[in-house]
Amino acid sequence: MARNARLFLSVFVLIFSGLSHGETEPVVVTATRTAQTVDASLAAVSVIDRKEIEVLQPVTVSDILRTVPGLTVSNTGGLGQPSAVFLRGSESDHVLVLIDGIKVGSTTLGTTSFQFIDPDQIERIEVVRGPRSSLYGPDAIGGVIQIFTRNPDTAPRSSAFATVGTDDYSKFGARLSAGEHATKFSIGANYEKSTGYDVCAGSITAGCFTFEDDRDGYESFSVQAKLAGSMNEKTDFSVSYLSSTGETEYDGSFSNETDFSVGILGAEVSVNASDRLGMKFSVGQSQDDSDTLKNGTKTDHFDTTRTSLSWLNEFALSSQNIAMVGIDFAGDEVDSGTAYTETSRDNLGVFGQFIGSVGMLDVQSALRYDDNQQFGDSVTGDASIGYDLNMASRLTAQYGTAFKAPTFNELYYPGFGNANLDPEESATVEAGFRWQDANSRFSANIFSSEVDNLIAYDAALGAPGNVNKAAIQGVEFQIDTMVENWKVGSALTLLSAEQDGGTYDGKELPRRPGEFLELRLDRTFAKGSGGASLFSSGSTYDDLANTRVIDSYITVDLRGAYHLNANWHLVGKVSNLTDEDYEHASYYRQPGREFFIGVKWRH
């Protein structure tokens, strides 16, 4: 891994030497639950907006997320197959995921079905790296990913597209938007289908634990709608809806097909009560439902629901200092053919936050108290400082704590769960450096985390247990700039994630490569655009004992667009240009070389 690290760092030095001028400072809300520019935020934040999403031409949300430093994605196959996100080396269920402010994900698995979210329905994604339990409560050990759906303010009045590709891939969609004054509305619907390929190589002892020599197809229908406007001069509102339904096939000994339905409905009201006081009320519900089948016969169902309520109050103490207090309620429920001992639990949280300046330092601090129905009281907090070296450079430092309650599967799944599990807890310290000119941006962050009561499979119990700790250290680099008319974006992560104590003391946590590099080159021409992406990952392991190796790999993607006129555009993409044979998980094949071509129309 050290050899790959030196190679990756050399690439970064070459890129850094060509820094020049780039783009406008984006605004984020996830890091502090209030609007800030990326430069003002003291947290490590990445933003991928709609313009960048369209340039990438992503087939899945994973194609977008893997551009973020500190974040790796593990897919067990291609389109429609489960995608696990590891943020800063933490577990895949240590990431809090929000869609339009609503907490999402399966309460049984503890993870989010990213594979069922359509990237064409996304306006932007914000990723906050580092603990955020002090603002959001459970789950945010590694960080927070918030997905914002398409905005009627920026969506075209009308648009449509059609795409075809490898493995009988096809996708069609259309969008309509209306309203020009106080109230605006947008709705879009997409249909996607592929016959797929044989995802699992087959094994009786690992992977899918079976041999099924067949194609594993995918089909989905997604709808996204948003209504936003103003009730009066002081009150704004929005209502958002996102759903995806369909079926995905895979290889498995107990089931080999899932009929899924994922839906999120949320509403928000913001009130500027006075010059110094602002309030925000939000309510929402997310559902993650699935029916599992074996050769067409239903074997079980897992229907999970998450309900969220929040009330935030923001006080302007002065022109530079803000105080915030808030109350959050979250309720999780499970309905399944599997007999869970408990099928619901609630969490009530109260928090306070200060954002401002103290002398030469910018500061942000938060403290939160959570009352979990199953696990009782928990207190988390964080503190951050920032110091400007000059107009272009800033130093930051943070410390934060977080916790994660065990999932329903870890606690109660028959023959597997362990009802005696304790919540996982973490403490993280990090430091960062940022530099930017009018349009270019460079950042570096170094962090160290310790996770106590890490939940993993305990062979002595034959069930999950709080078997050990995890010691995670890493460094992240990110660059966005222009080099000779080429827009360059790059993210490098160097990571050490090891078990600390227990049976596998010193062993690496699985599916966390020690090095991961993403490099993008894009250029706009008079009648179109062209670009390429390179992804390089170091080797890792697929088990806690570090006996199954997942080899390193490099993939290259090409993409392009041609503007026929102001309304019609041709787009094309080649994924995995070199037809690299690689895996994210043992026995699960990643897609080979794929071709996509499409046409877009907008008015």
Secondary structure, DSSP 8 states (H G I E B T S, - for coil): -HHHHHHHHHHHHHHHTT--------EE-TTTSS-EETTT--SEEEEE-HHHHHHH--SSHHHHHTTSTTEEEEESSSTTS-EEEEETT--TTSEEEEETTEE-S-TTT-S--GGGS-GGGEEEEEEEES--HHHH-TTTTSEEEEEEE--TTTS-SEEEEEEEETTTEEEEEEEEEE-SSSEEEEEEEEEEEEEEE--B---SSSTTSS---S-EEEEEEEEEEEEEEESSSSEEEEEEEEEEEEEEE---SS--EEEEEEEEEEEEEEEE-SSSEEEEEEEEEEEEEEEEEETTEEEEEEEEEEEEEEEEEEEE-SSS-EEEEEEEEEEEEEEESS--S--EEEEEEEEEEEEEEETTEEEEEEEEEEEETTTEEEEEEEEEEEEESSSSEEEEEEEEEEEE---HHHHH-TTT--TT---EEEEEEEEEEEEE-SS-EEEEEEEEEEEEEEEEEETTTTEEEEEEEEEEEEEEEEEEEEETTEEEEEEEEEEEEEEESSTTTT-B-TT--SEEEEEEEEEEETTEEEEEEEEEE--EESSTTS-SEE--EEEEEEEEEEESSSSEEEEEEEESTT----EEETTEE---SEEEEEEEEE-
